[in-house]
Amino acid sequence: MKWIINVFAGLLVVLGMMGNSLLAQDLELPNKVFQEADDLYQQGEFYEVLKVLDDLEPYSLDLDDRMRYEILRSDAFLQLSWLDSVQACADAMSKLQDQPGFENWEGEYFFVLGNLAAARNQYKEASDYFQQANLIFAQAGKQVQQAKLYENVGLFYLDLKDFAYAYRYLKQAYDLFIKLEDVEPNLNLVVNMGVAAFRVDSFEMAEQLYLKAIQMGSQSGSPFQKARALSNLANLYRKLNNEALSLKYFDEALSLCKEHELAVGIAINHLNRSELFLNLGKYREAQEDIEIAEPIVEGLNSQTLKVALYESKARLFLQLGDSLQSYRFFRQYVALQDSMRLSDNRRIVEAWQTRFEQERLMRELAERDEDIAKAKLRGNLSFFGGLFVIIVLVALIIILIYARRQHLLKEEMAEKEKQSLMREVELNKKELTSKALSISSIEESKANLKKKLIQVVEKLPEANQWEFVPILKELDKDDSTSGPWKELQTRFEQVHDDFYKRLNELANDLTPVELKVASFIRLNLSSKEISQLTKRSLGTVLNVRSSLRKKLNLTNEENLTSFLVNL
């Protein structure tokens, strides 16, 4: 029975550790996904943004992460002109309004609604939403969001072809980004500022902005925006009749688009080059660019690019003297332009009709979903509530067991390490004392040998006694600086490394003899043994002990040996 309990407890510990690991990963996942999505958005990879965000399950996110999720998706959908999807994101955000903390995201919510209204040409509604968002951001001190709002308002006026107001708001966004220490103006903002400046004939400012955007594109690795800046700069120089620089930057933009397989950029730059060659009278080069761009434009199925293609072909054939072909493409150009205008008007009307129909359907679906949710909630609340309590209790037990075992394991390891160190220190002390006693025994033997040798020498004739003088001197020789004595001193300093330091702190006027006697007392040797080791009389050793007591300021009640042993 006991082994079953142990196995179950071990299983709970493993499950707890796995649960903690998965929980930590789940908490880190949204931030990693949002950072990757932000980076991709700045690079113009809007499809990739949506793919990355698909890794998240929105209904498992807390309010803050859910709002970030919907905002990033709506921004990507907006760039792709998927307005129905942007509306779905706005609707999802609207359903979160009753949750605590939504007021911190209210400005962002109005911001999304403003972007959507502007994309649908609902300019009055867009202006109202942007004003509400701006007021909230200003009151909350959200300068980053306020700068992004100014940028979008600038794009809003750029779409309306009110370039003076567009430049004004884009400049406000740029200046606000510059004031912020940890946020840089994005590359798209700088390019759009250049476009607005160009449109109001501020060519010098446009040139500076385009050059800055090119530099930023090189540093950030954003080929699409860099190519866009290069192409716009080339158009600026074409406007200024600087054909050489214009062609240079068109070629750089085209090369970058080919390197990164940016089909739209390839088509646009070939068409731009054809316009430049037509102005220069280089009709063969213009025709080559048009022929390269034509299949790409047809494959992209972009009406805007088709309008530019038909206009270029009409101009080309007119210059080549083929008025019939020129007239045919001119008619296609005019027809497609008129179709685009009618399509825009029809889209506005259809958008209103779709909006009212969607609102009606959404209300019906919301009411039905709410009824279903309430029924499920009533039926499953007790079950899931109890299950949640059990899971929490099991998790707490697992955490406590694991924490207790880790604590005991650390204490056991610390105690073992402490015992090991104590044994090692004690062994070194015993070895040192044994070494000292061994030397003391040797010195005692030498003293006895000397005594007996003197007795023998005294019985010899005086003529022969001088032969034993070198031997007696050798026995009297002080070996304290070499051999066993040197080894003993080295081992003592290793075992009691701070002894001399602490002793000198108490009495800094001790003589070498007093220090040596103190070290032997520290080894718990008797005065007799110290006398033999130092080759000094017992009385001398006792005098040194007395001198030590005085210099260390010991009272009569204090024991010198105990004091030095505990030092």
Secondary structure, DSSP 8 states (H G I E B T S, - for coil): -HHHHHHHHHHHHHHHHHHHHHHHHHHHHHHHHHHHHHHHHHTT-HHHHHHHHTTS-GGGS-HHHHHHHHHHHHHHHHHTT-HHHHHHHHHHHHTTTTSTTGGGGHHHHHHHHHHHHHHTT-HHHHHHHHHHHHHHHHHHT-HHHHHHHHHHHHHHHHHTT-HHHHHHHHHHHHHHHHH-SS----HHHHHHHHHHHHHTT-HHHHHHHHHHHHHHHHHHT-HHHHHHHHHHHHHHHHHTT-HHHHHHHHHHHHHHHHHTT-HHHHHHHHHHHHHHHHHHT-HHHHHHHHHHHHHHHHHHT-HHHHHHHHHHHHHHHHHTT-HHHHHHHHHHHHHHHHHHHHHHHHHHHHHHHHHHHHHHHHHHHHHHHHHHHHHHHHHHHHHHHHHHHHHHHHHHHHHHHHHHHHHHHHHHHHHHHHHHHHHHHHHHHHHHHHHHHHHHHHHHHHHHHHHHHHHHHHTS-HHHHGGGHHHHHHHH---TTSHHHHHHHHHHHHHTTTHHHHHHHH-TT--HHHHHHHHHHHTT--HHHHHHHHT--HHHHHHHHHHHHHHTT--TTS-HHHHHHT-
